[in-house]
Amino acid sequence: MKINDEKRIVAQMIRLYCSKHEGNEQLCTACEQLLTYAHARLERCKFGDAKPTCRRCPIHCYRPDMRLRMQAVMRYAGPRMLLHHPISALQHLWNELNSPSHQTAPARKPKPSDSAP
């Protein structure tokens, strides 16, 4: 997916979250910071236009606090994107399903303590 498409979709999701979930007419300061941060991360993505969707990316480039905020936005806005921005939502789903499999994150190896009886 092209970086500009990702930027557009992430902006739509953050605006949807801020307006519908938080009840703001304009982006609040926290959502504006998240949008700026997300765009900066996308600009620096090492995969460029061959970038997989964030869920399938092997590299977690977000700081932990921003990652939690973005997860909250995506959990709320993701399902609602089909109603508010159906073309963007379908494009994002299509790209997620068709992103190269070699870029998916490897499975976590069990810790020795996980297998203890």
N, C-alpha and C positions, 0 to 999 in steps of 0.2 A: 504494500500500500504506500502511496506517496506520502511524504511527510506533511505536505500541505493539507491533504485529506484528513490525516490523523489530527492535525491541529484544529481543523474545522469541527470534526466530530467531538473532540475533547471539549472544545469551547461550547458546543451545543449541549453536551451533557452537564457541564458545570453551570451553565445558565439555567437549564431546566431544573437542576437541583436547587439552586439558589432561589429561583422564583417560586417553584411549586412546593418544595419541602420547607424552605425557610421563610417563604412569604415575602421576599424582597422584590421591589420593582426593578432595581438595578443591582448589579453585583456588589455584594458586601465586601469589605476589606479582605476577609479571610478567603473568600472565593476568588477574588481578584489576584491575591497572592498565589493561590493554587494554580490558577490559569497561567500566570506568568511563569511559574516554576515548571509546569507541564510543558509549555512551549519551549522553554530553555532546554529541558531534558530531550525533547524531540529534535531540537536543532543539533544537539551533540550526539545523537544516536549513532553508534558505530556501524549499524546495519544500513543506514541511509534509507533509500527508497525500497530496499529489500527487507525492511523492518517487518517482523511478525507483529501480531497484536500483542499488547502488554501481557496478557494472560499466558501466551505461549512463548514469551521471550525468556531465554536462559539467563539473562542479565537483569538483575533488579537494580535499576539505576536511581530509584527514588530514595530519599532519606526515609527512615522508618516512620517519622511523624507525617510526612507528606504522603507516603504510601497508604497509611491508614485513612487519611482524609480522602484520597482518591478512591480507595475501595468503597468508602461510604457513598461517595458520589455515584460510582458505577453501579453499586447495588440498588440505589434508588432510581437513577436515571436510565439505566440499561433497559429494563423492561418497558419503561414509558417512552423510550425513543421510538418504538414502533407506532405509537399514536401521534407523537409530536413531530418526529422527523423520520418517517418510514423509509425513505430512500437511503438516508445515511445509515440507519440501523441495518437495513438489508445488505448494504455495501460492506459494512463492518463485519457482519456475520459471514458473508461470502468470503471475505479476505481471511477471516480467522480459520474457516474450514479449509481454505486452499493455501495457507501459508506452508512453506517447506517443512517437512517433518524433521529435518536435521537441525532445526533451530529450536526444537522443544527442549525444555529443561529435563535433564536426566533424573531418573527416580532416586529418591533419597535412600542411602544405604542404612540399614538398621544399626543402631548402636548396640554394643555388647550388652548393655543393661536392658535393652528392649526384649531380648530373647531369654532373659533369666526367668525361671519358673516361679 
